[in-house]
Amino acid sequence: MRDISQLLSTRLSGATTLCHCWRLTLRDGTRMGFTDHDCDLAFDGSTFSAGSGLDASSVESDLGFVVGGSEVTGALMSAAITEADIANGRYDGASVESWLVDWSDCDARVLLDTGVTGEVKRTEYAFNVEVRSIASQFDQPFGRYFQSGCAANLGDARCMVDTSASSFRATASIVATDGRLTFTLALTDYADGWFAGGAAHFTSGANAGQSFAIQSHVAVTAGAEISLWTPLGAAIAVGDAVTIVAGCDKRLTTCATKFSNQTNFRGFPHIPGIDVLLSYANSNLPAMDGGSLFR
């Protein structure tokens, strides 16, 4: 049950002076406040900006662990919300607080809901943010899966590969680009495909501070041609500095030959595949007696 102060309770009937406020706490700790009122409001150490064009949908909620949620739609009017930041995923996974506030006296307020941002869609002039309830945290995987591929991420505490080594990381400036998905770095010391599946971290330019997944790496005369999976929110420019990190396809062979790290492989490479599950008894094949297929 939600506790509502007597002050706010008396203002919930008749002609009201109520509005909605939203506070976003981004993954980097930045706090941003917005309101559908026509003037800025301030409370609880935050300022909630008006004129952001925000509008909230109804909130769905159910008993138990069912994941509920809502949506917030807004125009690209606020100086704090840019199309480039939306495209680059700056607001993904942000914490969201939704408040009902009496704009004539901000002490009369109640916290309606808390959640995290989910899918963010954008159109030509507006954006739509899915706000998932905190029950969505129960949908996240924990523990280990019984799978052939490695469950660790390259360079994390379980993988233990030092990705700061020069053999797995390089920094260079862009010498050519199509402006959105592909760019070329003056790097000639790495084999074709070495950085495929890795990450590109922009350290200067319009995308500074953002990281993107690398789709492919092709060694060309000018150096290393890098293609990303998704287009960037801001244009890529010649001269932008980029740090790229090697990729891993999570196979045991790659772990052993590329990183010499098979001791820390976090998968089950000898798990039977779908071909074994769909096969049938055959006198020309090894006995299917439940024993090892690699004996």
Helices and strands as residue ranges (DSSP letters): H 6-9, E 18-25, E 31-35, E 41-43, E 46-48, E 54-56, E 69-75, H 83-87, E 95-102, E 109-122, E 126-133, G 134-139, E 169-177, E 182-185, E 199-202, E 211-220, E 223-228, E 241-245, H 252-257, G 262-264, H 274-277
